[in-house]
Amino acid sequence: MDEIATITIDGKSYNFETFVGTEGERCIDIQHLRDVTGCITLDPGFGSTGSCLSNITFVDGANGILRYRGYPIEELAERASFVEVAYLILYGELPNRTQLLNFRNQIRVHAPIHTNLEHHFSGLPHTAPPMAILSAMLNLVSCFHPEVLEVPTTGEEFGQTASLLLSKVRTVAAFAYRTASGKPINQPNPNLTYCGNFLHMMFSDPYVEYKVSPIIDKAINLFLILHADHEQNCSTTTVRVVGSSRANLFSSVAAGVSALMGPLHGGANVAVIEMLQDIKRSGKPLQYYIDRAKDKKDEFRLMGFGHRVYKNFDPRARILKKHVDEVLGALNLKDELLDIAKELEEHTLKDQYFIERNLYPNVDFYSGLLLRVIGIPLNMYTVLFAIGRMPGWISHWKEMHDHQQRISRPRQIYTGPILRHFQQISDRL
Ligand code: CMC
């Protein structure tokens, strides 16, 4: 039975209901706290705040558990395709054969983008970061599809909107890369898989069609599955907050892309590689970097370490570490940065600072190394994260609507100057 939590303020006690989730997580429902007590809670960074009830993803940070709709990430990573996982996250159940074929087909037909939208790419400088292009273009895509701007009311409408977005994000991402590389864009090829088509649009040249290697196709598929959702992280929360104003899905996910860009979130997969390259170039011992990360006066952090939720290990990092080794073996390659990364992990596992703070490699520590090994350019790492996260963003946006969530509008405690009065300097000014 759910218990009652009692809060005492100024000697007066107030009772609040508690709620237990299906996996035993507990919360105190304080939605009416301010109305009855006059007080609000203070939780910058939302470390102790539940912003919603959600059926999509379960994370148990203490035990390194991640499940999409109840299915363990390890099983999905081993055996599923990204499109199958996207369907699972969007609809709540795995598709049967017919449903999967239909969904694939819906994604396939939405792959080309409107010619007028294509023209926008040619107006961008070659220095434009693909993440900035992606965010802007996702907003623009909606201008060409007014039919998907309303909140879908039927399963059919939702399927059309979701498959359109999953498809367009891939095309726009590949075109963003071609633009940033000063190369002509490649039209999608309907005969390829979701990942294969992305690789073709990224790497084919006018006279040489890119031959999609099954090893690389599988690696991208795995990468996308591992990023498909991660409950209320910074970008997903952004999508839900923007969507709570009833902004359309495209504007909401464009905002998600912006939130993902930062180096503390999705941008960490780039920051990790830059850090490892810097370590290699400098020739300084690893201890130099570890000491800097521990020094509170130094802003340097070990990128790819630490997580708000995982306090033991990040299951995605484990899967990726193993897979990088497998891909290197299959391609008969070596990577010096991977050696440095593994050595760095070993050092930190023995270091009291990292042990006491539960700082372990997170998903971004090995994901960048995987992308590097299979030849994905550095400026596309976070873009790939965004493609992978799309099913999660769409599902959370939809769930937020289904639950008729109120507009997100936190309170604050004001700490600025108290009332003072304006003094005019001069009549002339
Ligand atoms: N290197 C050195 N010290 C760290 C690190 C790190 N990477 N991460 C956390 N700490 C320390 C931090 O200084 C603090 O120490 P103290 O208690 O002495 O003040 C303590 O650990 C707790 O850190 P926090 O910043 O309060 O933790 P948070 O939950 O607010 O931040 C984080 C989580 C992931 C932003 C942070 O660990 C970090 O900046 N990591 C590096 C960036 C990174 O890898 N980001 C990817 C996150 S995973 C995937 C994703 O979300 O995209």
Residues whose N, C-alpha, C, O or C-beta is under 5 A from the ligand:
A	BS01	CMC	P263 L264 H265 G266 A268 A293 R301 L302 M303 G304 F305 G306 H307 R308 R357 N362 V363 D364
